[in-house]
């Protein structure tokens, strides 16, 4: 452009009030074009500052020599899993580079084909894509499976699990009795684990089968007695009915308690109905609502709970779900239960750290 106008470097420097050396440094590529210089050059040559900035960026990129393959690989790996949270929880070791991170994730997920998408292994050497879950929820499911793989199960018996429902309901009458849950399920051949949820995990429970039998895992993300027992019995329904994999999100709501809704999947509708009925027979709850609603005094809740031998918090939770009670009503009955559950259950979270482990051979 200078040649077209017959300008020397001194001429251009005089026009835009820059030294000859400054002009020479730009032409030689030693200096880039700053915003104020782009405005001056545009004024001198009659074009726009955007053109000068664009040319400058194109030139700088053409001269840049940097291997970004490490960054590209890290970007893909960080899209696969919640890396920082997994390191924080001790699920994987802090990596020094992308290759080490890939190795850690391959060991955690049990696959050398991360690029093909993660598939969750279930019984009979089948795999299921968990594409409807986010990366944190997928990692949570794999961690639950990993923990279950550490447990030596008894032979599963559908008959024993069906009979155990009566025992489970008795445990639901007193918060401290939840410490017996793991053994009761274990005696039926069902392994039970608890995994604290990662951020962005909405899973309340999962039921699946692996090579050793059935597994139930819960997150207890909302620590309240009604939601916990509904989730456990919901997952027991999936196991009794032989559902190969069920990942249940949104069974428990922070404001509405048990928040199960009508769903299209028949197995979920069945599990919802069976769990609710196992805790409170529907005819009993309907009769109580007709006789006592809409006020529901505390003493009547307690009397009803004593008569049907269930914790009053479970009654309050189901009344909230039916919108018979507001969110703030009788919340003193919605006691916490997690501390009693994790006392005996294999648990990952809430300060209980379990080092990464390999599954049983």
ABEGO torsion letter per residue (X at the ends): XAAAAGBBAAAAAAAAGBBAAAAAAAAAGABBBBAAAAAAAAAAAGBBAAAAAAAAAAAAAAABBBBAAAAAAAAAAAAABBAAAAAAAGABBBBABAAAAAAAAAAAAGBABAAAEBBBBBBGGBBBBAAABBAAAAAAAAAAAAAAAABBBBBBBAAAAAAAAAAAAAAAABAAAAAAAAAAAAAAGBBBBBBBBBBGBABABBBBBBAAEBBBBBAGABBBAAAAAAAAAAAAAAAAAGBABBBBBGABBAAAEBABBBBABAAAAAAAAAAAAAABBAAAAAAAAAAAOAAGBAAAAAAAAAAAGBBAAAAAAAAAAAGABBAABGAAABBBAAAAAAAABBBBEGGBBBBBBBBBX
